[in-house]
Amino acid sequence: MARVFREEYGRAVATLARILGDIDRAEDALQEAFAVATVRWPAEGTPRRPLAWIVTTARNRAIDAIRAERTRSGSEAARHRLLEDTASDELDSLTTETPIPDERLGLIFACCHPSLALDARVPLTLRLVAGLTVPEIGRGLLLPEATVAQRLVRAKRKIRDAAIPIGEPPADELPERIGGVLAVLYLTYSEGYVATGDAGLRRDALAEEAIRLARVLHQLIPDEAEPLALLALMTLHHARRAARTDAAGGLVLLPDQDRGLWDREAIAQGLALVERALRMRRPAGPYALQAAIAAVHAEAERPEDTDWPQVLALYDVLLRVTPTPVVALNRAVALAEVHGPADALDEVEALAELEAMAGWAPLHAARADMLRRLGRPEEAAAAYRRAAELTGSAAQSAFLAARGEALGS
Amino acid sequence: MRYLLLIYGDESAYATATPEDMQNEIAAYGAFSEAITAEGIMRGGEALQLSDTATTVRVREGETLLSDGPFAETHEQLGGYYIVECDTVDEAIGAAKRIPGAQSGSVEVRPIMEFD
């Protein structure tokens, strides 16, 4: 039953928020409907259409609540009378057999709206679309529950007070807004993939929620290539999860991973998704390019089988599409494999000159690796120590510090 | 819902603007005002004098304190505003991004508190 509640949460909230005109009211009504279901379903059996049952029950509860409020306050009543006038047909016609349309796409766009604070978009999406509870979000993002609750309250208040629409953006803004949604989903996935803090390297549950959301987004807009590409990218990364940590929870890098632990079925799925995404849109978008790079790695039986010239060529294109220092660093790592660490080190040193990059741990880790391969162990050890100090992940820090110490001895 | 579109820009540019620059700017704002009037969302708007003409008023413990200039010292100053009436913030953003000042400065979109 808990699984049904979570699976249907997004669809139920999306529909209720529209017909009730308010997210808080929708959530309150939904909680009451779940409470009723918890009592009645075990006794009477699960309804034929659980979602319609939940939405109808929540609707009834919301109407009761609105009536109770109306008798209390005059000015509030005016608002709700208006609300009932606009949505009454739909409120009345709803039955436990009515098919509920899938309105999650509009809800996703609202949760990822650029007018909302960036640090609120991930928790809000996890709460409203994925149906996670506040404690679950707190555990997933390593935030105190009170912080999560506060961000949710503020974001929902802004949705109401600034009239952020729960719906699809105008066509001319669609590509940009889809980009914003994808960024939130990828941020959610990344947080599960390299978890910050002391909770170990991975938080699979969060990564899996991000994959589930990406799948929902792809199903809702199947003709857009980039949501499909993001799903492919996440699927391929996630297929390697068992090999990314050792028995002690420490980090294992791609060349050192036991490829026997890779999830072959997930890789096959991911590869098929990449191919579809690449066929759908030319030139390929940034997520399709990243997914294609992940696919090249996934196809190599052994590290030495990796088609590095292909990886480098893909990074060359990606750098033109998204010219960011992060992409430039990843391209330099591929360059080291194709043309040797000396050329690559020059590029990394140039990146390290950028103020925004000076405190970024992966840059120092890559620099350390290149210095080590060039036979400059003291500089390499110093760079590993710097990277270990800078990373937000305890598991990564221990790994980098150990690499540095191995060179020092 | 009504939204206030606050237009911020670096007003020091006006010191070096040619008469032709000024005419172009006036024409661009005229076109924008006509467009949102035709769309039926225009509820008002004005251009403001330069920010050094401002006086900031504070009352502390019954005493009135006046100081010259705008409240916030930033390199972008409030130069004008529009009030538009839209159903959603997306519509208000859609108007804000067509304001000529958005090209060089920034436009803040603020919902107006409605008391009913």
Chai-1 contact restraints between the chains, C-beta under 6 A:
chainA,res_idxA,chainB,res_idxB,connection_type,confidence,min_distance_angstrom,max_distance_angstrom,comment,restraint_id
A,S115,B,V89,contact,1.0,0.0,6.0,A-B,restraint_1
A,D161,B,P111,contact,1.0,0.0,6.0,A-B,restraint_2
A,A162,B,V89,contact,1.0,0.0,6.0,A-B,restraint_3
A,A162,B,P111,contact,1.0,0.0,6.0,A-B,restraint_4
A,A163,B,M1,contact,1.0,0.0,6.0,A-B,restraint_5
A,A163,B,T88,contact,1.0,0.0,6.0,A-B,restraint_6
A,A163,B,V89,contact,1.0,0.0,6.0,A-B,restraint_7
A,I164,B,V89,contact,1.0,0.0,6.0,A-B,restraint_8
A,P165,B,T88,contact,1.0,0.0,6.0,A-B,restraint_9
A,P165,B,D90,contact,1.0,0.0,6.0,A-B,restraint_10
